[in-house]
Amino acid sequence: MTGGAQQSRFTVRGEVVEDNLTGLVWPGLAQPAETGLSWPEAFRFIDGMNREKRFGFADWRLPNRRELYSLVDHGEREPALPSGHPFEHVWAGKCWTATTSARDHAYAWWVQFSGGRMFFGNKADDAVVWPVRGESNTLWATGQTGCFGVDGHPVDCDGSGQDGALRSGRPWPEPRFREEGDEVEDRMTGLIWRRGTDLAGGMVDRDGAGLAVDMLARETGLAWRLPAIMELESMTDCSRADPALPRSHPFRDVREAYWSATDSGYDPTWSFCYYLHKGAVGVGFKASAEFFVWAVRSA
């Protein structure tokens, strides 16, 4: 990499890369640890990076799940990063985030850069560490407020480097939602969601999901559609599970998992889906009637 090299999304500055979309700064070397580490080891490794001023800086941290997931390009694969990205030695497997799973505090969220999934794994297991520095003016906080050890028990947040301690990202508006009849505006994103979250009255395949929102759009004269996977992910409150929605949410008929409008770059016969009870992002085979439909429209 050469200092000052410019790409449409990323600016390379010596050994680091600034994401012009989020304002965050990442090491150009995506595997500075060169091996997988457990979650506690990941924090200790980053502490060592800061003592050494690795890549010229002493304020590296483990990214929260929204920060790490912001790098994903869902239309790409192996790795699922924007085409022409400048990063080197990208691990297409699991990369740790600083965010604990609200469903089981002994687990933490990881992003898989093979195809762009996001799930959680045992904190004692190994995953790659890709640290970050800086603050974003575009990404929202995850909602996590607590800190937890590898055994899942609460720990002191002070100096932990965990998401619940740093709470990086823009704070959520209060109140988060504005209700009007069958519609709910998310004041964080400006999106308008149907209050009822089971539009098709059961699980359907991807074509059935598209038909359901098209019918709603015709009946109401409004531009209802299937949400993109990042729009669904924006509803996540990482302090909660079953469902992983903000405590004050006004939605009805909340189901386990939903179709998105985002196709998988790994295999076009699959689309991304959002597991609302867990807060996870996975993929589903379009021809299978395995997911529910939640309609959204832009304000």
N, C-alpha and C positions, 0 to 999 in steps of 0.2 A: 504494500500500500504506500502511496505517496501523499505527503502532507498537502492539504488543500484540494485534493481531487474531489470533484463535484458530480453527484448523480442526482436524478430527479427527486429522490426521497432522502438520500443519505449524503452527508458530507464527511469525508475522511480527513481527520486531522492527526497526522502522525500514526500513533498506535491505537487511537480511539476513533469511534464513528458516532457522529451526531445524527439522530433521527429527526429530520426537519418537520415531520408530522407531529411528533409528541414533545420534542425538545429534550428527550432523554439521551444520555451518552452511554455507549456500550463499548467494551473492548472489541477491537477488530478481530482478535483471537477469541473465538467463541467457546473454547475449552481451556481456559487458563490453568485449570487444575490438572489437565491431561489424563484424568481418570475419574471414575464415578466416586461420589462421596455420600455418606449418610447425611441426613438433614442437619444434625448437630455439627458434623464435620464441615458442612458447607459454610456455616456461620464462622467457625474457627478459621477456615481457609481465608475467608474474606477479611477477617481481622488481621491475618498475616499480610494480606495484600496491602492493607492500609498502613501497617507498620513499615512496610518496604516502599511505600509510595509507588506501587506497581503501575506501570504505564503513565507515571507522572502525577498520580493523584492519590489522596488519602481519605477519600469519602465514598468508597465503593460500598455497596450494600446488595443484599439479595433482593431481586425485584419482587413485588407482589404479583399476584396472578394476572391482574388486569394490565400491568406494565409489560410483563413477559409476553402475554397473549397479543399485545398490540403489534408485535413483530410479524405475526402470522399472516400469510397470504393464502386464503383458502383455495385459490385456483392453482396453487403450485404443489409440488411434492418433492420429497427427498433432496433438499428440505423444503418445507412449506414456508418459504420466505419470498419476498418480492423478487421478481426476475431482475437479474443484474446486481443483486445486493453485493456489498464489498466484504462481507465477513469471511473469515478463513477457519477451516477445521470445524465446521458446524456439525454437531452431533444430531443426527436425525431421530434419535430416541428421546428419552425423558429428561427434562431439565427442571430442577427444583424451583419453586417460588417460595416466598416468605410467608405464604398464607396457609394457615391450618384449616383442615376440613372441619366444618361445623357439625358434621354428622358423627365423626369420630376424631377426637382431638389427638389421637396417636398417629394420625395421618395428615399429610400436607399435600397441597395441590402441585401437580407437575404439568408442563406443556410438552406434548410430543411433536417434534418438528418433522417427523416423517410425513404425516398428512394433516396435522393441525388439530388433533384432539386435545382435550384438557380433562384430566381426571385426578384422582388423589391416590397416593401410595403411602405405605408404612414408612414412618420417619427413620426407621432403622435400616431401610433398604438404600441402595445406591442409585444416584442419578447425577447428571452433569450439572455443574455450576456455571452460570453465565451472569456475572454481576452487572450492576447498572449504577449510574450516578446521576445527580440532578433531579429536578422536580418538573413535572409536566403541568402545563396550564390547560391541557385538553382532556386528559384522562381523569375519570372520577375515582374517588376512593372506593375500596371494596366493601366497606361497612364493618370490617372486622375490628374489634376493640379489645379482645383478650389475647393472652400469650400462654402457650402450653408447651410442655416438655415432650421428649420422645415417648414417654409413657402415657401421655395424654393428660397429665395432671397440670393444673394452673401453675404458672411460674411468674416471677416478678418481670414485668415488661422492661424495666429500666436497663438499658444497655444490651437488650436481647437482640436487637436488629430485626425482630419479627414485625410482620405487617400490623399486628395489633398494637405495637409500640409506636411505629413511625406514622401509620395512618396516612401514607402518601397519597396524593391526588386531591382533586377538588372536592370540597365538602358538599354533601347532598343538600338540596333545598328543603326547607321545612315550611309547611308540610310537603312531603314528597309528591303526593297525588292530589289531583283536583277531579272531583266526580261530577258528572252531568248525565243523568239518565243511564243508558246502557253503555256510556263511554267513560273512560278514565284517562285523563291526561297525566303523563309522567312529566312533572315539571323539571326533572333533571335532563331529559333528552328532548322534550318537546313532542314526543310521539304520543299518539292517541290509541289506546288499546280497548278492545271489547271487554266489558266487565265479566261476561260469561266466557270462560276459557275452553269450552268444549263445543266449538261451532258446529262440527259435523255430527255431534251426538254419538260419539264413539271413535274407535281407532279406524283410520283409513290409510290407503296407500298415498304416495305423493301426488298422483294425478287427482285422486279424490280430494286431497287437501286443496289443490288449486281450484277445483270445481266449486268447493264450498265457499271459498273467499270470493270467487267470481260471482256466484249467485248473490252473496251478501252485497257486493258492490252494485249489482243491477237493481236489487230491491231497494236500496237506500239512496242510490245516486251518488255515493261517496266512494273514494278510491281505496277501499279496503283491499288488503293484500296479505300474503304470507310474509312474516318478518324475516329479515336477514339474520344469520346466526349471531352476529355481533349485537343486533338489536335485542334478541332474546337474552343474550348474556348480560346485557346492561341491566336487566331486572334483578340480577343476583344480589342478595345480601349475604356476604360471606360470614356473618355472625349467626346465620340461621340455616336450618334444614327442615325438610318435610313440612312445608315447602321452603325452598331457599329464596323466599321473598321478604321484603321489608315487613316488619311487624305490623305496620299500619295499613297493609295493602287491603283494598276493597274488593278483590276479585272473587268470583264464584266458580264452583265446579272445577277446582284446580286438580289437574291430572299429573301423571308421572312424567311424561315425555312428549315433546312437540316437534313437528316438522318445521324446518326452516326453508327459505327460498334459495339457500346457498348450496350449490352443487359441490361435490368433492372433486378437487383437482387430482386426487389419487386414482379415482375410478368414477367416470361420469354416470354410472348406473346407481351411484350412492349419493345421498345428500346429507348435509349436516343436520343433526337433531340436538335438542336441548333437553337435558334431564332435569326438570324443574325441582324435583324433590331433593336431588343431590347438589344441583348447581353445576353439573358437568356438561361438557360438550363432546358428543360422539357422532357417529354416522349411522345411517340406516339405509337399507336396500329399498330403492324407490318403489319396487313392485310389491312390497310387503305391507300389509295393513297393520302396522305396529305402532303408529304414533297418532297423537291428537292434533287438533287444529286450533290455533289462537290467532285471531285476526288483528292487524294493526294498520294504521294509516298515518301519514304525515299531517301535521297541523296545517 
